Amino acid sequence: MSKNKQNKEQKEVPQRPVDKYFKDMDDIFVNGSKVLYAFFLFLAFFGLMGLIWMIPFPQFDFLIRMNAHTFLNWGSLFIAIVVYSYLKLAPTLSYAMLFCIGIMSFFIVQLEYVERDGGPSVVLVCSSIALVSLSILFLLIRKEGNLGLKHFVKLLGIGPIWLWSKVFDQFKLKY
């Protein structure tokens, strides 16, 4: 019996790839405030998504005939790629991210209406938001210690669902 218990204790529960990524992120970003990371990461994501959204999309005849040309843009493809990537890692967290992206999309469309009515350009607003928030994120990462561009890119890529995982952990929800 004791050998069976030892064998069971020695067997480790297989970790999902997302758990490894989150453990790496926890090890890297120890000292910084998760609230600051979440706020500026949200703004950076919003700014970048707004810039991608505003890139003109080709007007294909079949899309115009189907009246679907207004709904398909580069932002839609960006959203699809991001949600699919996060879905492969952690489905529940990807739904939380999709909810955030939906809120961001609403505000980008509102910025388009403001621009149409004579307000500032969406590109100007989104590039300003992206530049400021990315700069602050980079400074926050540099404050962590000997972290560089690799960690910055990792924070931009995995950071949103990593921070959502912290929210899910607080509420004891499985992801």
N, C-alpha and C positions, 0 to 999 in steps of 0.2 A: 504494500500500500504506500509506503513512504516513497518508493521509487516513482510510482505513478503521480504522486503529488508533486514531486520535484520536477518530473517531466512536464506536467501541466504548468507549473510556475515558470519553467524555462521557456516554454513556448510563448512568444510574444504575439499580441493581437496585431494582425497586419494593419499598417497605417495606410490611409488613402493618400494620394499625392497632395491633396489640399491640406491635410494635416501636417505634412512635411513642410509645405510652403509657409503655413501659418507659424510653425515652430521656428523656422528660419527668421520670419519677420519679427516674432517675439524676441528672438535672440539679438537681432540687429537693432531694433528700435525700442530700447529699454528705457532710456532716460526721458525721452520727449513726451509731451502731452498728447494723448490720443485725441483729445478734443480739438487741439490746434491742427493736428494732422487731418482730422475729419473735415474741419471747416475749409481749410485751404485746398485739400484734395477735391472736395466738392466743387469749389470755385474753379479750380484748374480744369476739372473734367467738364464743367459747364462751358468755360471759355473755349476749350478745344473743340467740344462738340458743336458749339455755335459757329466756330470758324469752318469746320467741316461742312456743317449744314448750309452755309452760304456759298459754297463752291457751286458754280452753275452746273446743272445736270443736263446731259443731252436730251433734246426733245424728240423722241422717236415717234414716228407717225402712228404706230399701233398703240402706243400709250395715249396719244392725243385722241384717237378714235374711241378708245375705251374710257376716256375721261379719267385716266389714272396718272396723268403727267404731273398733277399737283401734289400727289402723295408720295411719289418716289423721288428721292434725292440722295446725295452722298451721305447725309446724316442718317437716313434710313438704313443704308448699307452698313455704316459704322455701328449703329445700334445693334443690328443683326449679328455682326461679327463679335461685338463685345458680349452680348447676352449669350450667344452660343459658346463662346470661350468660357464664360463663367458657369454656364450650365453644365459643361463637361467636368468642371471642378466640384461644384457644389450646387445642386439644383435649387434648394431653398434660398440660398444666398443670392442666386441669380435672379430670383423673383423679387427680392428686396431691391436689388440693383435696378431691375426693370422698372419698378415703382419710382425710384429716384430719377431714372432717365425720363420717365413720363412727365414728372414734374418739371424737369429741365426743359423738355421739349415744349411744354406749355409756355414757359417763360421766354424761350427763344422765339416762338410765334408771336408773343406779345411784343417783343422787341422789334419784330418785323412790322407790326402794326404801327408802333411808335415811329419807326423810320419812315414808313409810308406817309404818315401825317406830318412829316417835316422835322422829326427828331434826329438824334444822332444815328449814324450808320451802325448796323448790327456788327459789322466787321470791326469797327473802331471799339465798340463797347466790349465785345467778346475778346478781342486781342488785348485790350487793356486789362481786363479781368484775368485772362490767362497769363499774361506777362507778370503781373504783380503777384498772383498766387503761386506760380511756378518759382519765382524768385524767392518768395518767403519759404516755400517748401524746401528749396535747395539750401537756404540758410539754416532752417531747422535741422536738416539732415547733417549739415556740417557741424552743428552744435553737438550732435550725438557723439562725435569722435572722429575717428579716421575713416569716414565713409565718403564715397565718391559717386561718380556718375552711374556706376552699375547699381548701386543701392537706390539711387534716385529713380532710375527706370523701373526697378523692381517695385518701388513704392507706387509709382504711377500705374503699373500693370496689375499688380495683385492687391495693392493697398485698399481699394474700395471694398472688396469682399472681405478682406482681412479685418477692416474696421467694422463691417457689418457682423462678422463673426463675434466680435467683442460685445456687440449689442445683444446678439442671440445668446451668448454665454451669460450675460447679466440677467436675462429673463429665463434662463435655463431651457431654451428651445434647442431642439436638435437641428443640425444642418447637415 
